């Protein structure tokens, strides 16, 4: 290599150093994350490329959202670069004595780049970036729904506790009833016919008059037997109404996000492959693509396992040996999706798949595996199979998988 450019990225700016082929520093300065400064850096890189006959190697440490503008600049101009994991960079730059400043970190990144064989970062299509953003947005909406449900439950326990026993709390009808009648006194103030008509008019899904009347009768009976801890004029009744409205809006948003991901993915090979696996629905398939990204950036299934954080961590020193456990240093969002996906597969009786078969095989052994150990083993198997299917563009088929499963 001829020149190395190293950046230590922080909020809104970066410390930049440039080293020549003799490992001598030619430039040290500061780069503000503005169009003007990025253009200056671009001009300098072009000058070096023209002088050396090849582009300089660029290295920086990933620092969350702060390094995104640097990465966008490099992508837009077609430069290859090495984006370092902070933990890996820290280990590579470790010394007995070290002064920790932004400038010194940039120098250390450049110096160690001459010694280390760092791979260039794989640049994914914009599709995968959009899918990752949509997946994380979906997770945020889901977390907010869980939080609001918990708050709504706390207030309903004081205002109208019978509601949660009467109707499934996750249903759209339940949310409509909470908006209309958060207190039993509000139910008793209306006749059965009025309540029936309100339920029919305010429920988005087709609610038959017979079912609406049945629910109206049940509501009146529950209201007559209820002994609330707060009055109907209490501000918390308005508060729980707002929670119900917000939860309904967020549920609609979740559906819209899944639809948006489906529209983006419907003609993608990886989406079709994942959807061919029993137990993997539209939402799960899209979220898996969002978290895994471009499967081609992984050389083998072991790298994919490490990315998910389910590779085995072993510790032994002298006579001390801890039980093997998973690393958990990978993508926690991906682990969560995979875990609940396998859980869903175990409940699918009419659609067999060899991941569920593998789970029951592990549970029936003479020294049977604990539930979580068997679940992670199934996640590991799923990632290995999925890696092969996605890299080869093959749809899942249970019958063709049986011979390999028995061997």
C-alpha positions as CSV (number, residue, x, y, z in Angstrom):
1,X,0.0,0.0,0.0
2,X,1.1,3.6,-0.6
3,X,-1.0,6.0,1.5
4,X,-3.3,5.4,4.4
5,X,-6.0,7.8,5.6
6,X,-7.3,7.2,9.1
7,X,-10.2,9.0,10.8
8,X,-11.2,9.1,14.4
9,X,-14.9,10.0,14.2
10,X,-16.8,12.0,16.8
11,X,-19.9,14.1,16.9
12,X,-20.0,16.4,13.9
13,X,-16.2,16.2,13.1
14,X,-13.3,13.8,12.7
15,X,-9.6,13.9,13.4
16,X,-7.8,13.0,10.1
17,X,-4.2,11.8,9.6
18,X,-2.5,10.7,6.3
19,X,0.5,8.4,6.2
20,X,2.7,7.7,3.2
21,X,4.3,4.4,2.2
22,X,7.3,5.0,4.6
23,X,4.8,5.1,7.5
24,X,5.4,8.8,8.0
25,X,2.6,11.2,8.8
26,X,2.1,13.7,5.9
27,X,-1.0,15.4,7.2
28,X,-2.8,15.9,10.5
29,X,-6.0,17.9,10.8
30,X,-9.7,18.1,11.6
31,X,-12.6,17.3,9.2
32,X,-16.0,18.9,10.0
33,X,-18.8,16.8,8.6
34,X,-19.9,19.5,6.2
35,X,-20.1,19.6,2.4
36,X,-17.2,22.0,2.1
37,X,-14.8,19.9,4.2
38,X,-15.9,16.6,2.5
39,X,-15.2,18.2,-0.9
40,X,-11.7,19.2,0.3
41,X,-11.0,15.6,1.5
42,X,-12.3,14.3,-1.9
43,X,-9.9,16.6,-3.7
44,X,-7.0,15.5,-1.5
45,X,-7.8,11.8,-2.1
46,X,-7.9,12.4,-5.9
47,X,-4.5,14.1,-5.7
48,X,-3.0,11.1,-3.8
49,X,-4.7,8.7,-6.3
50,X,-3.2,10.5,-9.2
51,X,0.3,10.7,-7.6
52,X,0.4,7.0,-6.4
53,X,-1.5,5.5,-9.3
54,X,-3.9,3.9,-6.8
55,X,-6.4,5.1,-4.2
56,X,-5.3,5.4,-0.6
57,X,-6.7,2.9,1.9
58,X,-9.2,4.5,4.3
59,X,-9.9,3.3,7.8
60,X,-12.1,4.5,10.6
61,X,-13.9,3.2,13.7
62,X,-17.6,2.8,13.6
63,X,-19.2,5.3,16.1
64,X,-22.9,4.8,15.7
65,X,-24.8,7.6,14.0
66,X,-21.8,9.9,14.0
67,X,-19.9,7.9,11.5
68,X,-22.8,7.6,9.1
69,X,-22.1,10.9,7.3
70,X,-18.5,9.8,6.7
71,X,-19.6,6.4,5.4
72,X,-22.2,8.1,3.1
73,X,-19.5,10.4,1.7
74,X,-17.2,7.4,0.9
75,X,-20.1,5.4,-0.6
76,X,-21.2,8.3,-2.8
77,X,-17.7,8.7,-4.3
78,X,-17.1,5.0,-4.7
79,X,-14.2,4.7,-2.2
80,X,-13.4,1.4,-0.6
81,X,-12.8,1.6,3.2
82,X,-12.4,-0.4,6.3
83,X,-15.0,0.3,9.0
84,X,-13.6,-1.0,12.3
85,X,-15.6,-2.5,15.1
86,X,-14.8,-0.5,18.2
87,X,-13.9,-3.6,20.2
88,X,-11.6,-4.9,17.5
89,X,-10.0,-1.5,17.0
90,X,-9.4,-1.2,20.7
91,X,-7.7,-4.6,20.9
92,X,-5.5,-3.9,17.9
93,X,-4.4,-0.5,19.2
94,X,-3.8,-1.7,22.8
95,X,-0.4,-0.7,24.3
96,X,1.2,-0.8,27.7
97,X,1.4,3.0,27.8
98,X,-1.0,5.0,25.7
99,X,-2.3,8.6,25.5
100,X,-6.0,8.6,24.7
101,X,-7.0,11.5,22.5
102,X,-8.9,11.8,19.2
103,X,-5.8,12.6,17.3
104,X,-3.7,9.9,18.8
105,X,-6.4,7.3,18.1
106,X,-6.3,8.4,14.4
107,X,-2.5,7.9,14.4
108,X,-2.8,4.5,16.0
109,X,-5.4,3.4,13.4
110,X,-3.1,4.4,10.6
111,X,0.0,2.8,12.1
112,X,-1.8,-0.5,12.8
113,X,-3.2,-0.5,9.3
114,X,0.2,-1.2,8.0
115,X,0.6,-4.2,10.2
116,X,-2.9,-5.7,10.1
117,X,-4.6,-7.3,7.1
118,X,-7.9,-5.5,7.4
119,X,-10.6,-6.4,5.0
120,X,-12.5,-3.7,3.1
121,X,-16.1,-3.2,4.3
122,X,-18.8,-4.8,2.2
123,X,-21.1,-2.1,0.8
124,X,-24.7,-3.3,0.7
125,X,-27.5,-2.1,-1.7
126,X,-29.7,0.7,-0.4
127,X,-32.5,-1.9,-0.2
128,X,-30.9,-3.6,2.8
129,X,-30.4,-0.2,4.5
130,X,-34.1,0.6,4.0
131,X,-35.1,-2.8,5.3
132,X,-32.9,-2.4,8.4
133,X,-34.5,1.0,9.1
134,X,-38.0,-0.3,8.6
135,X,-37.3,-3.3,10.8
136,X,-35.9,-1.1,13.6
137,X,-38.9,1.2,13.3
138,X,-41.2,-1.8,13.6
139,X,-39.4,-2.8,16.8
140,X,-39.8,0.7,18.2
141,X,-43.5,0.8,17.5
142,X,-43.9,-2.7,19.1
143,X,-42.0,-1.6,22.2
144,X,-44.2,1.5,22.5
145,X,-47.4,-0.7,22.2
146,X,-46.1,-2.9,25.1
147,X,-45.4,0.1,27.3
148,X,-48.8,1.7,26.6
149,X,-50.6,-1.6,27.2
150,X,-48.9,-1.9,30.6
151,X,-50.0,1.7,31.5
152,X,-53.6,1.1,30.3
153,X,-53.8,-2.1,32.3
154,X,-52.8,-0.2,35.5
155,X,-55.6,2.3,35.0
156,X,-58.3,-0.2,34.0
157,X,-57.6,-2.1,37.1
158,X,-58.9,0.9,39.0
159,X,-61.6,2.1,36.6
160,X,-63.1,-1.1,35.0
161,X,-61.1,-4.2,35.9
162,X,-63.8,-6.6,34.4
163,X,-63.1,-5.4,30.9
164,X,-59.9,-7.4,30.5
165,X,-61.7,-10.6,31.6
166,X,-64.7,-9.9,29.3
167,X,-62.8,-9.3,26.0
168,X,-59.3,-10.2,24.8
169,X,-57.1,-7.2,25.6
170,X,-55.2,-7.4,22.3
171,X,-58.3,-7.2,20.1
172,X,-59.5,-4.2,18.2
173,X,-62.9,-4.5,19.9
174,X,-61.3,-4.2,23.3
175,X,-59.6,-1.0,22.3
176,X,-62.9,0.4,21.0
177,X,-64.7,-0.4,24.2
178,X,-62.0,1.3,26.3
179,X,-62.3,4.4,24.2
180,X,-66.2,4.4,24.5
181,X,-66.6,3.0,28.1
182,X,-63.5,3.3,30.3
183,X,-65.8,3.3,33.4
184,X,-68.8,1.2,34.3
185,X,-70.9,4.3,35.0
186,X,-70.6,5.3,31.4
187,X,-72.0,1.9,30.4
188,X,-75.0,2.1,32.8
189,X,-75.8,5.5,31.4
190,X,-76.9,4.0,28.1
191,X,-79.4,1.4,27.0
192,X,-78.5,-1.9,25.4
193,X,-79.5,-0.7,22.0
194,X,-77.3,2.5,22.2
195,X,-74.3,0.5,23.3
196,X,-74.9,-2.1,20.5
197,X,-75.0,0.7,17.9
198,X,-71.9,2.4,19.3
199,X,-70.0,-0.9,19.2
200,X,-71.2,-1.6,15.6
201,X,-70.3,1.9,14.4
202,X,-66.9,2.2,16.1
203,X,-65.4,-1.2,15.3
204,X,-63.4,-1.1,12.0
205,X,-63.8,-4.9,11.4
206,X,-67.2,-6.2,10.4
207,X,-69.0,-6.7,13.7
208,X,-72.4,-8.4,13.3
209,X,-75.4,-7.0,15.0
210,X,-75.8,-10.3,16.9
211,X,-72.3,-10.2,18.3
212,X,-72.6,-6.5,19.1
213,X,-75.8,-7.1,21.0
214,X,-74.2,-10.0,22.9
215,X,-71.2,-7.9,23.9
216,X,-73.6,-5.0,24.9
217,X,-75.4,-7.4,27.3
218,X,-72.1,-8.7,28.7
219,X,-70.9,-5.1,29.2
220,X,-74.0,-4.1,31.1
221,X,-73.8,-7.2,33.4
222,X,-70.1,-6.5,34.1
223,X,-70.8,-2.8,34.8
224,X,-73.6,-3.7,37.2
225,X,-71.2,-6.0,39.2
226,X,-68.2,-3.7,39.0
227,X,-66.8,-1.7,42.0
228,X,-64.4,0.9,40.5
229,X,-61.7,2.6,42.6
230,X,-62.1,5.9,40.7
231,X,-65.0,8.1,39.6
232,X,-66.1,8.5,35.9
233,X,-65.0,12.1,36.1
234,X,-61.5,11.2,37.1
235,X,-58.8,12.4,34.7
236,X,-57.4,8.9,34.4
237,X,-60.5,7.8,32.5
238,X,-59.5,10.3,29.8
239,X,-55.9,9.1,30.1
240,X,-56.9,5.5,29.4
241,X,-58.9,6.6,26.4
242,X,-55.9,8.3,25.0
243,X,-53.8,5.1,25.5
244,X,-56.4,3.0,23.6
245,X,-56.4,5.5,20.7
246,X,-52.6,5.6,20.6
247,X,-52.4,1.7,20.7
248,X,-54.9,1.4,17.8
249,X,-52.9,3.9,15.8
250,X,-49.6,2.1,16.5
251,X,-51.1,-1.2,15.5
252,X,-52.2,0.3,12.2
253,X,-48.6,1.6,11.8
254,X,-47.2,-1.8,12.4
255,X,-49.4,-3.3,9.6
256,X,-48.4,-0.4,7.3
257,X,-44.7,-1.0,8.0
258,X,-45.0,-4.8,7.2
259,X,-46.9,-3.9,4.0
260,X,-44.1,-1.4,3.0
261,X,-41.5,-4.1,3.6
262,X,-43.5,-6.6,1.6
263,X,-43.8,-4.2,-1.3
264,X,-40.0,-3.6,-1.3
265,X,-39.2,-7.4,-1.0
266,X,-41.9,-9.1,-3.0
267,X,-39.6,-9.7,-6.0
268,X,-36.4,-10.4,-4.0
269,X,-35.1,-14.0,-4.0
270,X,-34.3,-14.0,-0.3
271,X,-37.9,-13.1,0.6
272,X,-39.3,-15.9,-1.5
273,X,-36.8,-18.4,0.1
274,X,-37.6,-17.3,3.6
275,X,-41.4,-17.4,3.0
276,X,-41.1,-21.0,1.7
277,X,-40.1,-22.1,5.3
278,X,-43.1,-23.1,7.4
279,X,-43.5,-20.8,10.4
280,X,-41.9,-17.8,8.6
281,X,-44.6,-15.3,7.8
282,X,-44.4,-12.0,5.9
283,X,-43.4,-9.9,9.0
284,X,-40.7,-12.4,10.1
285,X,-39.3,-12.8,6.6
286,X,-39.0,-9.1,6.1
287,X,-37.5,-8.5,9.6
288,X,-34.9,-11.3,9.1
289,X,-33.8,-9.7,5.8
290,X,-33.6,-6.3,7.6
291,X,-31.4,-7.7,10.4
292,X,-29.2,-10.1,8.4
293,X,-28.7,-7.8,5.4
294,X,-27.0,-9.0,2.3
295,X,-26.1,-12.7,3.0
296,X,-23.3,-12.5,0.4
297,X,-21.2,-10.5,2.9
298,X,-20.7,-13.6,5.0
299,X,-18.2,-16.2,3.8
300,X,-19.9,-19.1,5.7
301,X,-22.6,-20.0,8.2
302,X,-20.1,-19.6,11.1
303,X,-19.7,-15.9,10.3
304,X,-23.5,-15.6,10.2
305,X,-23.8,-17.4,13.6
306,X,-21.2,-15.0,15.1
307,X,-23.1,-12.1,13.7
308,X,-26.2,-13.3,15.4
309,X,-24.2,-13.8,18.7
310,X,-25.0,-17.5,19.1
311,X,-21.4,-18.8,18.6
312,X,-20.1,-20.7,21.7
313,X,-18.0,-18.9,24.3
314,X,-15.8,-21.3,26.2
315,X,-13.7,-20.4,29.3
316,X,-11.1,-22.8,30.9
317,X,-8.1,-21.9,33.0
318,X,-6.3,-24.5,35.1
319,X,-8.9,-26.5,37.0
320,X,-11.5,-23.8,36.4
321,X,-13.9,-24.5,33.6
322,X,-17.2,-22.7,33.1
323,X,-20.2,-24.1,31.3
324,X,-20.3,-23.3,27.5
325,X,-22.7,-20.5,26.6
326,X,-23.5,-18.3,23.6
327,X,-21.4,-15.2,23.1
328,X,-24.3,-12.7,22.9
329,X,-21.9,-10.1,21.3
330,X,-23.8,-10.2,18.0
331,X,-27.1,-8.7,16.8
332,X,-29.5,-8.9,19.7
333,X,-32.5,-7.9,17.5
334,X,-31.8,-10.8,15.1
335,X,-31.5,-13.3,18.1
336,X,-34.9,-12.2,19.4
337,X,-36.6,-12.6,16.0
338,X,-35.0,-16.1,15.6
339,X,-35.9,-17.3,19.1
340,X,-39.6,-16.3,18.8
341,X,-39.7,-17.7,15.3
342,X,-38.6,-21.1,16.4
343,X,-41.1,-20.9,19.3
344,X,-43.8,-20.3,16.7
345,X,-42.6,-23.2,14.6
346,X,-43.0,-25.6,17.5
347,X,-46.8,-24.8,17.6
348,X,-47.3,-25.5,13.9
349,X,-48.6,-29.1,13.9
350,X,-50.1,-29.1,10.4
351,X,-47.0,-27.7,8.7
352,X,-43.9,-29.9,9.6
353,X,-40.4,-28.6,9.3
354,X,-37.1,-30.2,10.4
355,X,-36.2,-27.4,12.8
356,X,-39.2,-28.4,15.0
357,X,-38.3,-32.1,14.4
358,X,-34.7,-31.3,15.6
359,X,-36.0,-29.7,18.8
360,X,-38.1,-32.7,19.7
361,X,-35.2,-35.0,18.9
362,X,-33.0,-33.1,21.4
363,X,-35.7,-33.3,24.0
364,X,-36.2,-37.0,23.6
365,X,-32.5,-38.0,24.0
366,X,-31.4,-40.0,27.0
367,X,-29.7,-36.9,28.3
368,X,-32.2,-34.5,27.0
369,X,-31.3,-30.9,26.5
370,X,-33.0,-28.0,28.5
371,X,-35.5,-26.0,26.6
372,X,-33.3,-22.9,25.9
373,X,-30.4,-25.0,24.9
374,X,-32.6,-26.9,22.4
375,X,-34.0,-23.6,21.1
376,X,-30.6,-22.1,20.5
377,X,-29.5,-25.4,18.8
378,X,-32.5,-25.0,16.4
379,X,-31.6,-21.3,15.8
380,X,-28.1,-22.5,14.9
381,X,-29.5,-25.1,12.5
382,X,-31.9,-22.6,11.0
383,X,-29.0,-20.2,10.2
384,X,-26.9,-22.9,8.6
385,X,-29.8,-24.1,6.4
386,X,-30.9,-20.6,5.6
387,X,-27.4,-19.7,4.6
388,X,-27.2,-22.5,2.1
389,X,-30.7,-21.8,0.8
390,X,-30.1,-18.1,0.3
391,X,-26.7,-18.3,-1.2
392,X,-27.9,-20.9,-3.7
393,X,-31.4,-19.5,-4.3
394,X,-33.2,-22.7,-3.3
395,X,-36.7,-22.8,-1.9
396,X,-37.2,-24.9,1.3
397,X,-38.8,-28.3,0.8
398,X,-39.5,-30.5,3.8
399,X,-39.5,-33.8,1.8
400,X,-36.1,-33.2,0.2
401,X,-34.7,-32.2,3.6
402,X,-35.7,-35.5,5.3
403,X,-32.8,-37.6,3.9
404,X,-30.3,-35.1,5.2
405,X,-32.1,-34.9,8.5
406,X,-32.0,-38.7,9.0
407,X,-28.3,-39.0,8.1
